[in-house]
Amino acid sequence: METTTEMVGGVVLALFGGALLLWCAAEVRLRHLLRRRGVSAVAKVVAEADAHGELDSAPLLSFAAPASVGGAGAKRCAEVVLARPRGHTPLRRSARFAPGASIRIAYDPVRPSRVVLAAAETPRAAVVDLLWTTLGAGCLAAGACLLAAGFTG
């Protein structure tokens, strides 16, 4: 392989692997924080109005979140939120996410559109996280090897 090709390939793989590792770490941290400190709720899976929405593996969820109306000390009323859960990355949507199904979630009370599935709803989350982390680490290592070969060759 030519030195230029090694260098470009190494940079691309290293950047992709590093970005993937940072994204994985941020998503895992967000899910962990929301499951520990977020508000628990039950959401309904909403039927997609768009035919292309069914291709997304994350279901569209609808739930009621308290929202303040007016200033301080104002009455609290419920606001209906439509959101897709973060960190849901399987290739196909599971049958248990059929429209009308109830799903346990946790959401950020400050930004209710930040939703994660409850830990019991994602039994293989650690396996998927491990897969993405391994892919990122592998790309980063391959990129570093190509860069090292380019500098020494």
Contacts in CASP RR format, 6 or more apart in sequence:
PFRMAT RR
TARGET T0000
AUTHOR 0000-0000-0000
METHOD contacts of the structure
MODEL  1
METTTEMVGGVVLALFGGALLLWCAAEVRLRHLLRRRGVSAVAKVVAEAD
AHGELDSAPLLSFAAPASVGGAGAKRCAEVVLARPRGHTPLRRSARFAPG
ASIRIAYDPVRPSRVVLAAAETPRAAVVDLLWTTLGAGCLAAGACLLAAG
FTG
1 149 0 8 1.000
3 150 0 8 1.000
3 153 0 8 1.000
6 146 0 8 1.000
6 147 0 8 1.000
6 149 0 8 1.000
6 150 0 8 1.000
7 146 0 8 1.000
7 147 0 8 1.000
7 150 0 8 1.000
9 143 0 8 1.000
9 146 0 8 1.000
10 142 0 8 1.000
10 143 0 8 1.000
10 144 0 8 1.000
10 145 0 8 1.000
10 146 0 8 1.000
10 147 0 8 1.000
11 143 0 8 1.000
11 147 0 8 1.000
12 143 0 8 1.000
13 139 0 8 1.000
13 140 0 8 1.000
13 142 0 8 1.000
13 143 0 8 1.000
13 146 0 8 1.000
14 139 0 8 1.000
14 140 0 8 1.000
14 143 0 8 1.000
14 144 0 8 1.000
14 147 0 8 1.000
16 136 0 8 1.000
16 139 0 8 1.000
17 135 0 8 1.000
17 136 0 8 1.000
17 137 0 8 1.000
17 138 0 8 1.000
17 139 0 8 1.000
17 140 0 8 1.000
17 143 0 8 1.000
18 136 0 8 1.000
18 139 0 8 1.000
18 140 0 8 1.000
20 132 0 8 1.000
20 135 0 8 1.000
20 136 0 8 1.000
20 139 0 8 1.000
21 133 0 8 1.000
21 136 0 8 1.000
21 137 0 8 1.000
21 140 0 8 1.000
24 129 0 8 1.000
24 132 0 8 1.000
24 133 0 8 1.000
24 136 0 8 1.000
27 86 0 8 1.000
27 87 0 8 1.000
28 129 0 8 1.000
30 86 0 8 1.000
30 114 0 8 1.000
30 116 0 8 1.000
31 86 0 8 1.000
31 87 0 8 1.000
31 116 0 8 1.000
31 125 0 8 1.000
34 86 0 8 1.000
34 106 0 8 1.000
34 107 0 8 1.000
34 108 0 8 1.000
34 114 0 8 1.000
34 115 0 8 1.000
34 116 0 8 1.000
35 106 0 8 1.000
35 116 0 8 1.000
35 118 0 8 1.000
35 119 0 8 1.000
38 106 0 8 1.000
38 107 0 8 1.000
38 108 0 8 1.000
38 109 0 8 1.000
39 65 0 8 1.000
39 106 0 8 1.000
39 107 0 8 1.000
39 108 0 8 1.000
39 109 0 8 1.000
40 104 0 8 1.000
40 105 0 8 1.000
40 106 0 8 1.000
40 118 0 8 1.000
41 63 0 8 1.000
41 64 0 8 1.000
41 65 0 8 1.000
41 104 0 8 1.000
41 105 0 8 1.000
41 106 0 8 1.000
41 107 0 8 1.000
42 63 0 8 1.000
42 102 0 8 1.000
42 103 0 8 1.000
42 104 0 8 1.000
42 105 0 8 1.000
43 61 0 8 1.000
43 62 0 8 1.000
43 63 0 8 1.000
43 102 0 8 1.000
43 103 0 8 1.000
43 104 0 8 1.000
43 105 0 8 1.000
43 115 0 8 1.000
44 61 0 8 1.000
44 62 0 8 1.000
44 63 0 8 1.000
44 100 0 8 1.000
44 101 0 8 1.000
44 102 0 8 1.000
44 103 0 8 1.000
45 59 0 8 1.000
45 60 0 8 1.000
45 61 0 8 1.000
45 62 0 8 1.000
45 97 0 8 1.000
45 98 0 8 1.000
45 99 0 8 1.000
45 100 0 8 1.000
45 101 0 8 1.000
45 102 0 8 1.000
45 103 0 8 1.000
46 59 0 8 1.000
46 60 0 8 1.000
46 61 0 8 1.000
46 62 0 8 1.000
46 82 0 8 1.000
46 99 0 8 1.000
46 100 0 8 1.000
47 99 0 8 1.000
47 100 0 8 1.000
48 54 0 8 1.000
48 60 0 8 1.000
48 99 0 8 1.000
53 60 0 8 1.000
54 93 0 8 1.000
56 84 0 8 1.000
56 93 0 8 1.000
57 88 0 8 1.000
57 89 0 8 1.000
57 90 0 8 1.000
57 91 0 8 1.000
57 92 0 8 1.000
57 93 0 8 1.000
58 84 0 8 1.000
58 85 0 8 1.000
58 87 0 8 1.000
58 88 0 8 1.000
58 93 0 8 1.000
59 84 0 8 1.000
59 85 0 8 1.000
59 88 0 8 1.000
59 93 0 8 1.000
59 97 0 8 1.000
59 103 0 8 1.000
60 82 0 8 1.000
60 83 0 8 1.000
60 84 0 8 1.000
61 82 0 8 1.000
61 83 0 8 1.000
61 84 0 8 1.000
61 85 0 8 1.000
61 103 0 8 1.000
61 105 0 8 1.000
61 115 0 8 1.000
62 80 0 8 1.000
62 81 0 8 1.000
62 82 0 8 1.000
63 80 0 8 1.000
63 81 0 8 1.000
63 105 0 8 1.000
63 107 0 8 1.000
63 115 0 8 1.000
64 78 0 8 1.000
64 79 0 8 1.000
64 80 0 8 1.000
64 81 0 8 1.000
65 78 0 8 1.000
65 79 0 8 1.000
65 81 0 8 1.000
65 107 0 8 1.000
65 109 0 8 1.000
65 112 0 8 1.000
66 76 0 8 1.000
66 77 0 8 1.000
66 78 0 8 1.000
66 79 0 8 1.000
66 109 0 8 1.000
67 76 0 8 1.000
67 77 0 8 1.000
67 78 0 8 1.000
67 79 0 8 1.000
67 112 0 8 1.000
68 74 0 8 1.000
68 76 0 8 1.000
69 75 0 8 1.000
69 76 0 8 1.000
69 77 0 8 1.000
79 112 0 8 1.000
81 107 0 8 1.000
81 112 0 8 1.000
81 113 0 8 1.000
81 115 0 8 1.000
83 107 0 8 1.000
83 112 0 8 1.000
83 113 0 8 1.000
83 114 0 8 1.000
83 115 0 8 1.000
84 115 0 8 1.000
85 105 0 8 1.000
85 115 0 8 1.000
85 116 0 8 1.000
85 117 0 8 1.000
86 114 0 8 1.000
86 115 0 8 1.000
86 116 0 8 1.000
87 116 0 8 1.000
88 117 0 8 1.000
88 122 0 8 1.000
89 128 0 8 1.000
89 132 0 8 1.000
90 128 0 8 1.000
97 103 0 8 1.000
103 117 0 8 1.000
103 118 0 8 1.000
103 121 0 8 1.000
104 117 0 8 1.000
104 118 0 8 1.000
104 120 0 8 1.000
104 121 0 8 1.000
105 115 0 8 1.000
105 116 0 8 1.000
105 117 0 8 1.000
105 118 0 8 1.000
105 121 0 8 1.000
106 115 0 8 1.000
106 116 0 8 1.000
106 118 0 8 1.000
107 113 0 8 1.000
107 114 0 8 1.000
107 115 0 8 1.000
107 116 0 8 1.000
108 114 0 8 1.000
119 125 0 8 1.000
END
